[in-house]
Every structure is written in C-alpha cells, then in structure tokens.
Amino acid sequence: MRGVMILDKIENWKLYASLGEDLAGGLKMLASGNLDTLPEGRHELDGDKLYASVQEYQPKAPADCRWEAHCQYIDIQYLVSGSEAMGYCPVEKLNVIELYDKQKDVAFFDQGPEVGTALKVGTKMFAIFFPQDAHMPMMSLDAFGNMGFAGRVKKIVVKVKVS
C-alpha cells in the first residue's frame, strides 16, 4: 500500500477506511474510545498483521529524537492524551545513518539537506506514516516556539502490515 502521510482528528477516521481493511480496523479501534485505561505494551488485534503498542512518556528535545522509517508496517500514531511534535519528511530526502534492520523493521536517518516539517499532534489526533514517510515522533512542542505543553503523552501506535 502506498499513500501520503495523513494527519487528522480521530472523529474523521471513516474518511480513510477505503485505504484498506486493516488500516480501517486500526482506526476503528482507536475511535472506539475507552483507551485511557489500556496498559502499556503490545496488544494483538490480528496477530502480526495488525497490532497496537501503547506508550507513555515525556516528549524530548528534537536533538534527542531520530528520523525513522519502516518497510513492513504502516504506523498509525494516535495521541490518547497530551501533545507532541512529529517530524515528517520523504525518505528519499534524508541520509541513512543506520541501514534497514529487517528484524526490527526500522531504518534511521539524519536530516541531510532537507529539514522536514514539524507537525503539532494533540489529544485525539492521529498521523499515518507509510513506508516512504520518514517520521520523528516524541518531540516536545517547546522546541517549536514554546507552544505551551510540557506534560506526559499517552500514545498508541497501531502497526498495519503492508500487503
């Protein structure tokens, strides 16, 4: 599946249901609510084909974050609570600093000549990153003009196997 990075509110999830059954299933799960009490860790939705990873953390300075991209999975990154900045840049505009690791499904990049785009992602918003979309999650908003949020984030990353 090939798409273009998407940023939206979870209430609009049905707009993206035509992108694939598994992607729609992940979005539907996120839209179902009652995610505040979901514990950290991996949660199976459909085996390795579709699963969710719940994380809680304090966003970091951009210098402490890394550009990453995946080949085997599409990321749906959903903020249950809190806000953070996420960087976005097409993979081909970045320099590889760690080659793709098939076991971990990740490659890491450095900025190269392209700066990328910083996206503000708040509570009940999601970003979808396809394999050609490098992303830098977990960034503090304070690094982008002190946008006023310095608290913890609860995020669910749904991994959708590329078919």
C-alpha positions as CSV (number, residue, x, y, z in Angstrom):
1,M,0.0,0.0,0.0
2,R,1.3,3.4,-0.9
3,G,-0.2,6.6,0.4
4,V,0.7,10.1,1.5
5,M,1.3,10.9,5.2
6,I,-2.0,11.8,6.9
7,L,-2.8,14.0,9.9
8,D,-6.3,14.3,11.2
9,K,-8.7,14.0,14.2
10,I,-9.9,10.6,15.1
11,E,-13.6,11.7,14.6
12,N,-12.7,11.7,10.8
13,W,-11.4,8.2,10.7
14,K,-14.0,6.9,8.3
15,L,-12.6,9.2,5.6
16,Y,-9.6,6.8,5.4
17,A,-11.5,3.5,5.6
18,S,-11.1,3.0,1.8
19,L,-7.3,2.8,2.2
20,G,-7.5,-0.8,3.3
21,E,-9.4,-3.2,5.6
22,D,-6.5,-3.5,8.1
23,L,-5.9,0.3,8.2
24,A,-9.6,0.9,8.7
25,G,-9.6,-1.7,11.5
26,G,-6.8,0.0,13.3
27,L,-8.5,3.4,13.0
28,K,-11.9,2.0,14.1
29,M,-10.2,0.5,17.3
30,L,-8.7,3.9,18.1
31,A,-12.1,5.7,17.5
32,S,-13.9,3.2,19.8
33,G,-12.8,5.2,22.9
34,N,-12.0,3.8,26.4
35,L,-8.3,3.9,25.7
36,D,-7.3,5.8,28.8
37,T,-7.0,2.6,30.8
38,L,-5.3,0.5,28.2
39,P,-1.9,-0.6,29.8
40,E,1.4,0.0,28.2
41,G,2.8,-2.7,25.9
42,R,1.8,-4.7,22.8
43,H,-1.9,-5.5,22.2
44,E,-2.8,-8.0,19.5
45,L,-5.6,-7.0,17.1
46,D,-4.9,-9.6,14.3
47,G,-1.6,-11.2,15.1
48,D,1.5,-9.7,13.3
49,K,-0.9,-8.4,10.6
50,L,-2.3,-5.7,12.9
51,Y,-1.3,-4.8,16.5
52,A,-1.1,-1.8,18.8
53,S,1.7,-0.6,21.1
54,V,0.7,1.6,24.0
55,Q,3.4,4.0,25.2
56,E,3.6,6.7,27.9
57,Y,6.5,9.1,28.0
58,Q,7.7,12.7,28.4
59,P,8.4,14.3,24.9
60,K,12.0,15.0,24.2
61,A,14.0,17.8,22.6
62,P,14.4,17.3,18.8
63,A,18.2,16.7,19.3
64,D,17.3,13.6,21.3
65,C,15.0,12.2,18.7
66,R,15.7,10.4,15.4
67,W,14.2,10.2,11.9
68,E,12.9,6.7,11.3
69,A,11.0,4.8,8.6
70,H,9.6,1.3,8.3
71,C,9.2,-1.1,5.3
72,Q,6.9,-3.9,6.6
73,Y,4.4,-1.8,8.5
74,I,2.4,1.4,8.2
75,D,2.3,3.4,11.5
76,I,-0.9,5.0,12.8
77,Q,0.3,7.1,15.7
78,Y,-2.6,8.3,17.9
79,L,-2.4,10.5,21.0
80,V,-4.8,9.4,23.7
81,S,-3.6,12.3,25.9
82,G,-1.1,15.1,25.6
83,S,0.5,16.8,22.7
84,E,3.8,16.4,20.8
85,A,5.5,17.4,17.6
86,M,6.2,14.9,15.0
87,G,8.6,15.5,12.1
88,Y,7.7,14.4,8.6
89,C,10.0,14.1,5.5
90,P,10.0,11.9,2.5
91,V,12.6,9.2,3.0
92,E,14.5,10.0,-0.2
93,K,15.4,13.4,1.0
94,L,17.3,12.1,4.1
95,N,20.6,10.4,4.6
96,V,20.7,6.9,6.0
97,I,22.7,6.6,9.2
98,E,21.5,3.1,10.2
99,L,20.7,0.7,7.5
100,Y,17.3,-1.0,7.5
101,D,17.0,-3.8,10.1
102,K,14.5,-6.3,8.9
103,Q,14.0,-7.9,12.3
104,K,13.1,-4.5,13.9
105,D,11.5,-3.1,10.7
106,V,13.3,0.2,11.0
107,A,16.0,2.4,9.4
108,F,17.3,5.6,10.9
109,F,18.2,8.8,9.1
110,D,19.9,12.1,9.7
111,Q,18.4,15.3,8.4
112,G,20.6,15.7,5.3
113,P,19.8,18.8,3.2
114,E,16.1,18.6,3.9
115,V,14.7,20.0,7.2
116,G,11.3,18.2,7.1
117,T,8.1,19.5,8.5
118,A,7.1,19.7,12.2
119,L,3.5,18.7,12.9
120,K,1.7,19.6,16.1
121,V,-0.3,16.5,17.1
122,G,-2.7,16.8,20.0
123,T,-5.1,14.7,22.0
124,K,-7.4,12.6,19.8
125,M,-5.4,13.2,16.7
126,F,-3.6,10.7,14.6
127,A,-0.8,10.6,12.0
128,I,-0.4,7.8,9.4
129,F,3.1,7.2,8.1
130,F,3.5,5.0,5.1
131,P,6.9,3.3,4.3
132,Q,8.1,6.2,2.2
133,D,7.4,8.6,5.1
134,A,10.3,9.2,7.5
135,H,9.0,10.5,10.8
136,M,10.5,11.8,14.0
137,P,8.0,11.2,16.8
138,M,8.1,12.1,20.6
139,M,9.3,15.7,20.2
140,S,8.5,18.3,22.7
141,L,6.4,21.2,21.4
142,D,8.6,23.6,23.5
143,A,11.3,23.2,20.8
144,F,9.0,24.8,18.3
145,G,8.3,28.2,19.8
146,N,7.2,27.2,23.3
147,M,3.7,26.1,22.3
148,G,2.8,25.6,25.9
149,F,2.7,21.8,26.5
150,A,5.3,20.1,28.7
151,G,3.4,17.2,30.1
152,R,3.4,13.4,29.5
153,V,2.0,11.8,26.5
154,K,0.0,8.6,26.2
155,K,0.2,7.3,22.6
156,I,-1.0,4.2,20.8
157,V,0.9,3.2,17.7
158,V,-1.1,0.8,15.5
159,K,1.2,-1.2,13.2
160,V,-0.5,-2.2,10.0
161,K,1.3,-4.9,7.9
162,V,1.9,-3.7,4.3
163,S,0.1,-6.1,1.9
